[in-house]
Amino acid sequence: LNRAVDANVFTRVCRKWKFSGFEMGPAVKRSDKSNFEVFDLLNVQWGKIEDMVHELLVVLDGTPIAMRMEQNVNVLKIMLEEKLQAEQTWILYRKVVAEFTSAVKNRTPKDSV
């Protein structure tokens, strides 16, 4: 506030432009074209590995990594359906793939020479 703008003027402007009103819901209400391309790519890639991830979850049932992966997979499925947060969905997809790769490498028996 300064000499030209006092508290009353500031309050009127805020009310006029609805600066004090908050709306509930997602931060992004519309998606641009590039977001749809990202989700199309993610859906194709997820379709390729989804069955393998679920098979690994069955094998690892009851372990901490299985519980963490299952939670991430459930959130990923929800995010793929909503199609609102492309960057966060991509990050979560990469996390699931990294956990899957790590679990497979750690579960694979090593050749004894």
C-alpha positions in Angstrom: 0.0 0.0 0.0 1.1 3.6 -0.6 -0.4 7.1 -0.7 -2.5 6.5 -3.8 -3.8 3.1 -2.8 -5.2 2.7 0.7 -6.7 -0.4 2.3 -10.2 0.4 1.1 -9.1 0.7 -2.6 -7.0 -2.4 -2.3 -10.0 -4.4 -0.9 -12.4 -3.1 -3.6 -9.9 -4.1 -6.4 -9.4 -7.6 -4.8 -13.2 -8.1 -4.6 -13.8 -6.9 -8.1 -11.2 -9.3 -9.6 -12.0 -12.1 -7.1 -8.4 -12.3 -5.8 -9.8 -13.6 -2.4 -11.8 -16.4 -3.9 -10.2 -19.8 -4.2 -11.6 -22.6 -6.4 -11.4 -26.2 -5.5 -10.2 -28.6 -8.1 -7.2 -29.4 -10.3 -4.7 -26.6 -10.9 -5.0 -27.1 -14.7 -8.4 -27.3 -16.2 -7.4 -27.7 -19.8 -4.7 -29.6 -21.5 -2.8 -28.5 -24.6 -2.0 -30.6 -27.6 1.4 -31.7 -26.3 -0.1 -33.1 -23.1 -2.4 -35.4 -25.2 0.7 -36.6 -27.1 2.5 -37.3 -23.9 -0.5 -39.3 -22.5 -0.8 -41.2 -25.8 2.8 -42.2 -25.6 2.6 -43.1 -21.9 -0.5 -45.2 -22.5 1.2 -47.2 -25.3 4.4 -47.7 -23.2 2.4 -48.7 -20.1 0.4 -51.2 -22.1 3.6 -52.9 -23.1 4.9 -53.4 -19.6 1.8 -53.5 -17.4 1.5 -57.3 -17.4 5.1 -57.8 -16.6 4.9 -55.3 -13.7 1.8 -57.1 -12.3 3.5 -60.5 -12.6 6.5 -59.1 -10.6 4.1 -57.8 -8.0 2.7 -61.2 -7.6 6.2 -62.7 -7.1 7.2 -60.0 -4.7 4.0 -60.1 -2.7 4.4 -58.9 0.9 7.8 -57.3 0.5 8.3 -53.6 1.0 9.3 -53.0 -2.6 6.1 -54.7 -3.8 3.9 -52.5 -1.6 5.7 -49.4 -2.8 5.5 -50.4 -6.4 1.8 -51.4 -6.1 1.0 -48.0 -4.6 2.9 -46.2 -7.4 1.2 -48.4 -10.1 -2.2 -47.5 -8.7 -1.5 -43.8 -8.7 0.0 -44.1 -12.2 -3.2 -45.7 -13.5 -5.3 -42.9 -11.9 -3.1 -40.2 -13.5 -3.3 -41.9 -16.9 -7.1 -41.9 -16.7 -7.4 -38.2 -15.6 -4.9 -36.9 -18.1 -4.2 -33.7 -16.3 -0.6 -33.6 -15.0 1.6 -34.8 -17.9 4.9 -34.0 -16.3 4.1 -35.7 -13.0 2.7 -38.7 -14.7 5.8 -39.0 -16.8 8.0 -38.8 -13.7 5.9 -41.5 -11.9 6.1 -43.7 -15.0 9.8 -43.5 -15.0 9.9 -44.3 -11.3 7.8 -47.4 -11.8 10.0 -48.5 -14.6 13.2 -47.9 -12.6 11.8 -49.8 -9.6 10.7 -52.7 -11.9 14.2 -52.8 -13.5 15.9 -52.8 -10.1 13.7 -55.5 -8.7 14.2 -57.7 -11.7 18.0 -57.3 -11.6 18.1 -58.0 -7.9 15.9 -61.1 -8.3 17.7 -62.6 -11.2 20.0 -65.5 -10.1 23.6 -64.9 -11.0 25.5 -67.4 -13.1 28.0 -69.3 -11.0 31.4 -69.7 -12.7 
